[in-house]
């Protein structure tokens, strides 16, 4: 059996080889999912600090994401595939990235049952979050990623369930999709860590 601390390090090594606020519309082309914003330095969706409950202003996000790789993390606390099968390796992967001077910033997109649970989850994961409710719902529809329990709300024509990761390039366009529901921790190897378009502020 591979030691749980070794696997994310190996995935990181492998992935290195793979090469005020305007709320603008998101669009999907035939080949990519794109976030359109008034400025390439601004996110086109709100981001919240769960510890304070306050939204982060776009002019502050530049410093927060500077020289980081940014991704949306679609997940839920009630999902054992997320909490037990994937997140221990995800946390070790984050630590390995930090130690390798390739820091990552995850934005939690919640499929939890309510806003309080979502905020508690984001805090426990040490992630910033997309505010629960309408903002999360829009990202789920635009990226076609939602939990099976949300089928009555969003339908059945999804790309993936949870967990899943969408890596964003520095213009807000999808750089990579990591199908963690299907592949588990191995999906982290698909992150193009050395692609400069995925390093914000570079």
ZAMARGU-4260 file (C-alpha; in steps of 0.2 Angstrom, whole numbers, plus 5000, padded with zeros to 4 digits):
<rodrens>
0) 5000/5000/5000 | 5006/5017/4996 | 5009/5028/5011 | 4995/5042/5011 | 5008/5056/5012
5) 5018/5049/4997 | 5004/5048/4985 | 5000/5067/4984 | 5019/5071/4982 | 5020/5059/4968
10) 5004/5067/4960 | 5012/5085/4962 | 5028/5079/4953 | 5017/5071/4939 | 5006/5086/4937
15) 5022/5097/4935 | 5025/5088/4919 | 5007/5091/4912 | 5009/5105/4903 | 4923/5240/4964
20) 4914/5223/4958 | 4907/5219/4941 | 4896/5203/4941 | 4898/5198/4922 | 4890/5184/4913
25) 4898/5167/4912 | 4898/5158/4896 | 4902/5141/4889 | 4910/5138/4872 | 4911/5121/4863
30) 4928/5119/4870 | 4929/5128/4886 | 4921/5136/4901 | 4925/5154/4903 | 4922/5167/4916
35) 4920/5184/4908 | 4924/5200/4918 | 4927/5218/4915 | 4945/5215/4920 | 4956/5200/4918
40) 4962/5204/4936 | 4945/5202/4943 | 4934/5187/4947 | 4917/5188/4940 | 4909/5180/4955
45) 4909/5184/4973 | 4921/5177/4985 | 4919/5176/5004 | 4930/5174/5019 | 4921/5162/5029
50) 4929/5167/5045 | 4922/5185/5044 | 4907/5181/5033 | 4912/5196/5022 | 4914/5197/5004
55) 4932/5200/4997 | 4933/5215/4986 | 4940/5213/4969 | 4954/5225/4972 | 4960/5215/4987
60) 4959/5198/4977 | 4974/5203/4967 | 4985/5202/4983 | 4977/5186/4989 | 4979/5176/4973
65) 4996/5184/4969 | 5008/5170/4962 | 4995/5157/4966 | 4986/5144/4956 | 4967/5146/4959
70) 4954/5132/4958 | 4935/5130/4962 | 4932/5115/4973 | 4915/5108/4971 | 4911/5097/4987
75) 4899/5094/5002 | 4902/5089/5020 | 4889/5075/5019 | 4898/5066/5005 | 4910/5053/5011
80) 4918/5052/4994 | 4923/5070/4997 | 4927/5070/5016 | 4935/5052/5018 | 4941/5047/5001
85) 4948/5063/4993 | 4951/5077/5006 | 4965/5069/5016 | 4975/5068/5000 | 4969/5085/4994
90) 4976/5093/5010 | 4992/5084/5009 | 4993/5090/4991 | 4990/5108/4996 | 5004/5106/5009
95) 5016/5099/4996 | 5012/5113/4984 | 5016/5126/4997 | 5032/5117/5001 | 5037/5116/4983
100) 5034/5135/4981 | 5018/5132/4970 | 5005/5138/4982 | 4986/5134/4977 | 4971/5143/4982
105) 4954/5134/4983 | 4937/5142/4982 | 4924/5131/4990 | 4908/5129/4980 | 4896/5120/4992
110) 4883/5107/4989 | 4879/5107/5008 | 4862/5108/5015 | 4862/5126/5021 | 4873/5142/5022
115) 4879/5139/5040 | 4885/5121/5036 | 4894/5128/5020 | 4902/5141/5030 | 4908/5129/5043
120) 4915/5117/5030 | 4925/5131/5021 | 4932/5136/5038 | 4937/5119/5042 | 4945/5116/5025
125) 4954/5133/5027 | 4947/5139/5010 | 4938/5154/5004 | 4921/5151/4997 | 4909/5156/4984
130) 4893/5162/4995 | 4880/5149/4997 | 4865/5150/4987 | 4863/5159/4970 | 4881/5162/4967
135) 4885/5143/4970 | 4870/5138/4959 | 4876/5148/4945 | 4893/5141/4945 | 4886/5123/4946
140) 4875/5126/4931 | 4889/5135/4921 | 4901/5121/4924 | 4889/5107/4924 | 4895/5100/4941
145) 4883/5096/4955 | 4879/5083/4968 | 4866/5069/4963 | 4855/5075/4977 | 4853/5092/4968
150) 4846/5084/4952 | 4829/5090/4955 | 4836/5108/4955 | 4848/5106/4941 | 4843/5091/4931
155) 4853/5076/4926 | 4864/5082/4911 | 4879/5086/4922 | 4898/5084/4918 | 4902/5078/4935
160) 4896/5076/4953 | 4906/5080/4969 | 4920/5080/4972 | 4927/5090/4957 | 4940/5103/4954
165) 4940/5116/4940 | 4957/5125/4939 | 4956/5143/4933 | 4969/5152/4922 | 4973/5170/4927
170) 4959/5177/4915 | 4946/5166/4924 | 4945/5153/4910 | 4945/5135/4914 | 4962/5128/4912
175) 4959/5110/4918 | 4945/5099/4925 | 4950/5087/4938 | 4937/5073/4939 | 4939/5068/4957
180) 4922/5060/4959 | 4928/5047/4945 | 4947/5046/4949 | 4949/5051/4967 | 4966/5058/4972
185) 4973/5053/4956 | 4964/5067/4947 | 4976/5079/4955 | 4989/5073/4943 | 4980/5082/4929
190) 4983/5099/4937 | 4995/5108/4925 | 5006/5115/4939 | 5019/5123/4927 | 5008/5131/4915
195) 5011/5150/4917 | 4994/5154/4912 | 4988/5146/4928 | 4999/5157/4939 | 4989/5172/4944
200) 4999/5188/4944 | 5013/5180/4934
</rodrens>
